Amino acid sequence: MNELDREAAIEQDLEAERHRRRRLDEELIDAYDEELEMEVDDRLQESGLQISDEARALRRVYFRELIRLQGELVKMQDWIISTGHRLVVIFEGRDAAGKGGVIKRITQRLNPRMCRVAALPAPNNRERTQWYFQRYVQHLPAGGEMVLFDRSWYNRAGVERVMNFCTDDEYEEFFRSVPEFEKMLVRSGVQIVKYWFSITDDEQEVRFQSRIDDPLKQWKLSPMDLESRRRWEAYTHVKEVMLQRSHIPEAPWWVVQGVDKKRARLNCIHHLLSQVPYHEVEHPQVTLPARVHHPDYIRQPVPENMFVPDVY
C-alpha cells in the first residue's frame, strides 16, 4: 500500500467515525422530551451536539405531523369509548427497535384510564404453571378500551425460543394455539393489530452504544439485551418463523421499518388510524358553570412548614 492509499484509508476510517458520532448525537437529541425538543435547539450547539439545518427543518415537519396525528388519536379514542369498541395493539421487535418510543407518542395525549399499556415482566413460578395465555388474558380490554402490549404472548416465539426458556413441545404448541386464540378474540369482538419493528444490525449497535454512553438511558440496557445482541442471527430466524406461522387474515402482521425512528413513529400511528373505522363523535358544547359564593366562606391559612420550599 502506497502513501496515498494509506492516507485514503485513514480518511475513510475518520469519516466512518464521524458518521458514527453523528448517529450517537442524533440518538441523544432524540431522547429529549417531545415538549422540550424544539425549545432546546439553540442550546444543542453549545453542548457539542451537531444538528444540520436540514435535520432541524425535518424535525419541525415531524412535530407538526405528530401533533396532527395525535389529534386523530384523540378522535379515535373518543369513538372507541362511545361505541364500546375493544382494541388490542401488539408491538414486537428486537431490543432497541423503537417500540417504546411509538407507544409513548400514541399514549401521550390519550386518557390513561381508557388506553392502557401492558408490559409484563417475566412470569413468576405460579404463572409458569398456568395456561400460557392466561396471564395476558387479564389485560385484555373491556368495552371502550384500547390496550397496547409492549411485547406480548409472542415472547414464546421470540426470546423464549432463542434463550431456551421453553421446550420444543411448548414452542410447537404455541403455534398450534395462537391462531385459534386470536381468532377467538376477534370473534368475540376484540380487534387485534400486530406490529413488528424492523431495524438493521448497525442501527441496533448504535442504539445499544448510546444506552451505554448515556447515564439517563443505561436502565434500558439489561443483561438479556446484551445477550440478544450476541444472538442476532438466532433472533432473525425465529422472527421469520413467527411472521410466517402466525400471520392470519383475522390478525395479520404489519412490519414497520424502524431505522429512522421519527418516520417509524409517524408511519405506525398513521397506519393504526387507518385500521380503525373511527369518525369524529359529536358532543354537546361544554359550558363552565359559575362558582357559587357564600358570604360565610373563609379560607383557613396553611402553616408555613407545610409548603414545599421554593428552590426554583
C-alpha positions in Angstrom: 0.0 0.0 0.0 1.5 3.3 -1.0 1.3 6.6 0.9 -1.8 7.9 -1.0 -3.7 4.6 -0.3 -2.8 4.8 3.4 -4.0 8.4 3.6 -7.2 7.5 1.8 -7.8 4.5 4.2 -7.2 6.8 7.2 -9.6 9.4 5.9 -12.2 6.7 5.3 -11.8 5.5 8.8 -12.1 9.0 10.2 -15.3 9.7 8.1 -16.8 6.4 9.4 -16.1 7.5 13.0 -17.6 11.0 12.3 -20.7 9.3 10.9 -20.9 7.1 13.9 -20.5 10.1 16.2 -23.3 11.9 14.4 -25.6 9.0 14.8 -24.9 8.8 18.6 -25.5 12.6 18.8 -28.9 12.1 17.0 -29.7 9.3 19.5 -29.1 11.7 22.4 -31.0 14.5 20.7 -34.0 12.1 20.2 -34.0 11.4 24.0 -35.2 14.9 24.7 -38.8 15.1 25.8 -41.3 15.9 23.0 -42.5 19.0 24.8 -39.0 20.4 25.1 -37.2 19.3 21.9 -38.0 22.4 19.8 -37.0 24.7 22.7 -33.5 23.3 23.2 -32.4 23.5 19.5 -30.5 26.7 20.2 -28.6 25.1 23.0 -27.6 21.9 21.2 -24.6 23.6 19.5 -23.4 24.8 22.9 -23.4 21.3 24.3 -21.3 19.9 21.4 -24.2 18.1 19.7 -24.4 18.7 16.0 -27.6 19.1 14.1 -27.8 20.3 10.5 -30.3 22.9 9.2 -31.9 20.2 7.1 -32.3 17.9 10.1 -33.8 20.8 12.1 -36.3 21.5 9.3 -37.2 17.8 9.1 -37.8 17.8 12.9 -40.2 20.7 12.6 -42.1 18.8 9.9 -42.1 15.8 12.2 -43.5 17.6 15.2 -46.2 19.3 13.1 -47.3 15.9 11.7 -47.0 14.2 15.1 -49.4 16.7 16.7 -51.9 16.3 13.8 -51.8 12.5 14.2 -52.1 12.7 17.9 -55.3 14.8 17.4 -56.6 12.0 15.3 -55.8 9.5 18.0 -57.9 11.5 20.4 -60.8 11.3 18.0 -60.2 7.6 17.6 -60.2 7.1 21.4 -63.4 9.1 21.6 -65.0 6.9 19.1 -63.8 3.7 20.8 -65.3 4.9 24.1 -68.6 6.0 22.6 -69.0 2.7 20.6 -67.6 0.3 23.2 -65.0 -0.9 20.7 -62.2 -3.1 22.0 -58.8 -2.7 20.5 -55.5 -4.6 21.1 -52.3 -3.4 19.6 -49.3 -5.6 19.8 -45.7 -4.2 19.5 -42.9 -6.7 18.8 -39.4 -6.3 17.6 -35.8 -6.6 18.5 -34.4 -4.8 21.6 -34.0 -1.0 20.9 -36.2 -1.3 17.8 -38.3 1.7 18.8 -41.4 0.0 20.3 -41.4 2.1 23.5 -40.9 5.3 21.5 -44.0 4.9 19.4 -46.1 3.6 22.4 -45.1 6.8 24.2 -46.2 9.0 21.3 -49.5 7.1 20.9 -50.5 7.4 24.6 -49.1 10.9 25.2 -52.4 12.8 24.8 -54.9 10.0 25.4 -56.9 9.2 28.5 -54.8 6.7 30.5 -57.9 5.2 32.1 -59.1 4.1 28.7 -55.8 3.5 26.9 -53.5 1.2 28.9 -50.0 -0.2 28.3 -49.4 -3.8 29.2 -45.6 -4.5 29.6 -45.5 -7.8 31.6 -42.3 -8.9 33.4 -41.0 -12.5 33.2 -43.6 -15.0 34.5 -43.3 -15.9 38.2 -43.3 -19.5 39.4 -47.1 -19.6 39.7 -47.6 -18.2 36.2 -45.3 -20.8 34.7 -47.8 -23.5 35.8 -50.8 -21.7 34.2 -52.1 -22.0 30.7 -49.6 -20.0 28.7 -52.0 -17.2 27.6 -53.7 -16.9 31.0 -51.6 -14.0 32.3 -52.2 -12.0 29.1 -56.0 -12.5 29.1 -56.5 -10.5 32.3 -55.0 -7.4 30.5 -57.4 -7.6 27.5 -59.7 -4.5 27.1 -63.2 -4.1 28.2 -65.7 -2.2 26.1 -64.4 1.3 25.2 -60.8 0.5 26.0 -57.6 0.0 24.0 -54.6 -1.9 25.3 -51.1 -1.6 23.9 -48.9 -4.7 24.5 -45.2 -3.7 24.8 -44.3 -7.3 23.9 -46.9 -9.9 24.2 -47.7 -13.6 24.1 -45.3 -13.7 21.2 -42.5 -13.8 23.8 -42.7 -17.6 23.4 -42.0 -17.3 19.6 -39.0 -14.9 20.2 -37.0 -14.5 23.4 -38.2 -17.8 25.0 -37.2 -19.7 21.9 -33.8 -18.0 21.5 -32.9 -18.2 25.2 -34.2 -21.8 25.6 -36.8 -20.7 28.2 -39.3 -23.1 26.6 -39.2 -26.7 25.3 -39.6 -27.7 21.7 -43.1 -29.1 22.6 -44.1 -25.8 24.2 -42.9 -23.9 21.2 -44.9 -26.0 18.8 -48.0 -25.9 21.0 -47.8 -22.1 20.9 -48.0 -22.1 17.1 -50.9 -24.5 17.2 -52.7 -22.4 19.7 -52.0 -18.8 18.8 -54.0 -18.6 15.6 -57.1 -20.1 17.4 -56.6 -17.9 20.4 -56.5 -14.7 18.2 -59.4 -15.9 16.1 -61.4 -16.5 19.3 -60.7 -12.9 20.4 -61.7 -11.5 17.1 -64.9 -13.5 17.0 -65.7 -12.1 20.4 -65.3 -8.5 19.1 -61.7 -7.7 20.0 -59.8 -6.1 17.2 -56.1 -7.1 17.1 -53.4 -5.1 15.2 -49.9 -6.6 15.3 -46.7 -4.6 14.5 -43.1 -5.9 14.1 -40.5 -3.1 14.3 -37.6 -3.9 12.0 -34.1 -2.4 12.3 -30.7 -3.2 10.9 -27.7 -4.8 12.7 -25.8 -1.5 12.5 -28.7 0.6 13.9 -29.2 -1.7 16.9 -25.4 -1.4 17.6 -25.7 2.4 17.6 -28.7 2.4 19.9 -27.1 0.0 22.3 -23.9 2.0 22.4 -26.0 5.2 23.0 -27.6 3.5 26.0 -24.2 2.5 27.3 -22.8 6.1 26.9 -25.9 7.9 28.3 -26.4 7.6 32.1 -30.1 8.6 31.7 -30.7 5.6 29.4 -28.5 2.9 31.0 -31.5 1.5 32.8 -32.8 0.4 29.4 -29.9 -2.0 28.9 -30.3 -5.3 30.6 -28.1 -8.4 30.5 -30.7 -10.0 28.3 -30.4 -7.1 25.8 -26.6 -7.7 25.6 -27.2 -11.4 25.1 -29.8 -10.7 22.4 -27.2 -8.6 20.6 -24.8 -11.6 20.5 -27.6 -13.9 19.2 -28.7 -11.6 16.4 -28.9 -14.3 13.8 -30.9 -16.6 16.0 -33.5 -13.8 16.5 -33.6 -13.3 12.8 -34.6 -17.0 12.3 -37.3 -17.1 15.0 -38.7 -13.8 13.7 -39.1 -15.2 10.2 -40.8 -18.3 11.6 -43.1 -16.2 13.8 -44.2 -13.9 10.9 -44.8 -16.9 8.7 -46.7 -19.1 11.1 -48.9 -16.5 12.9 -49.8 -14.2 10.0 -53.6 -14.8 9.7 -56.3 -12.8 8.0 -58.1 -12.1 11.3 -54.9 -10.7 12.8 -52.2 -10.1 10.2 -48.7 -8.8 11.0 -47.5 -5.4 9.8 -43.8 -4.6 9.5 -42.6 -1.1 10.4 -39.3 0.0 9.0 -37.7 1.3 12.2 -34.2 2.6 11.3 -35.5 6.2 11.1 -37.3 6.4 14.4 -39.3 9.6 13.7 -40.6 8.2 10.3 -41.4 4.9 12.0 -43.5 6.6 14.7 -45.4 8.6 12.1 -45.9 5.7 9.8 -47.1 3.4 12.6 -49.5 5.9 14.0 -50.9 6.8 10.5 -51.3 3.1 9.8 -53.0 2.3 13.1 -55.5 5.1 12.5 -56.3 3.6 9.1 -57.1 0.2 10.7 -59.8 1.5 13.0 -63.2 2.7 11.4 -63.5 5.7 13.6 -65.1 9.0 13.0 -65.4 12.2 15.0 -68.0 12.0 17.7 -70.3 15.0 18.2 -70.5 16.3 21.8 -72.7 18.9 23.3 -71.0 22.2 23.9 -69.4 22.4 27.4 -70.2 25.5 29.5 -68.2 26.2 32.6 -70.7 26.8 35.5 -70.3 29.9 37.6 -68.6 29.4 41.0 -71.0 29.6 44.0 -70.0 32.3 46.5 -71.1 32.1 50.1 -70.8 35.1 52.4 -69.5 33.0 55.4 -66.8 31.2 53.3 -63.4 31.6 55.0 -60.2 30.0 53.7 -58.0 28.8 56.6 -54.3 29.7 56.3 -51.8 26.8 55.7 -48.9 26.6 58.1 -45.6 27.7 56.5 -43.9 24.4 57.4 -46.3 22.5 55.1 -45.2 24.3 51.9 -42.7 22.7 49.5 -39.6 25.0 49.5 -39.4 27.4 46.5 -36.0 26.2 45.3 -36.6 27.3 41.8 
